[in-house]
Amino acid sequence: MSRFGRGAVKSRRARFGSLALNAYAGLALFYIFLPIFVVVLFSFNKPNGKYNIRWQRFTLDNWANPFAEKALTEALLVSLRIAVASTLIATVLGALMAISLSKYKFRGGTVVDLFLVLPLTSPEVVLGSSLATLFINNDVDFGYPTVIIAHVMFQISFVALTVRARIRGFDWTLEQAAMDLGASPLAAFRKVTLPLIAPGIAAAAMLSFALSIDDFIITYFNAGSLLTFPLQIFGEQQRKIPPQINVLATMILIVSVSLLVVGTLAGNRRRRRLEA
């Protein structure tokens, strides 16, 4: 076979491999997003009974009354309060931890990294039961404080690792240059460092917020009589599965995607402005 023929065969193989890889990626993405599509689809379903698990007929009545189930609405508000409080705390603590670990080198840094990753690799049932045991041994009443503490515990790791990945390779001499020009350390951080790492902090905050609303196992161990949105759904599924569950879940999805799109567009616009 000539050199030209071998080159043509290699080119066809490369195209086939690229098509096969793209097809595999498309199937994997379809598999991942299929449950989300089902949740959205069944928010427009009108079930005949109490269980919204089989498609019957299309309706917009569910969206006309998204808060018809008061118990679900109250549980969603509880989850939102917990998510806001725990995300604020975890974002501040996790971002400061990430900055400290990236900016300074100190003895024992490897151990700190290990403890930072440990909550992510440990089973949630272990974390939840351990925290519940700690609260019980110290006579702490279960409720908002215990759930917020539990959520902050695992959110800090996600925030710290996300922010640390964003500021990896950051030029810390920019702060020194600002201080050489007369800025105080706090002013240099606020006007130089913080604007540059803000997109990473925002991404970490959105991730931890979503994880807080979604969490079930750790919350189950530490909520007591407090009912969050996942706990309320788990409790109601034995009696009924109203379509409002799908409606509220779809609303959360729309808000999350909207924030992600807005954040991405704002980041790209800011990047183009800096490059110009």
WOZI-V309391 format. One line per field, one symbol per residue. psi: psi as a letter, one per 20 degrees, with the letter a starting at -180 (. if undefined). A space follows every 50 residues. Layout:
psi->???
This chain:
psi->prhgghhgghgghggghgggghgghghghghgighghggggiijqnqhbi omippfqqqjhhhhmhkhohggghhhhghgggggghggghggghghgggg hhhqprpjhhgghghhhghhiqqhhggghggggggghjlppqbgghgggg ghghhggggghghhhhjpjpniihghgghhjiqrgghgghifgghhjghh ggghghghghhghhpgghhhhjhciporghhgghhhhhhqnqihghghhh gggggghghgggggggghghghhhh.
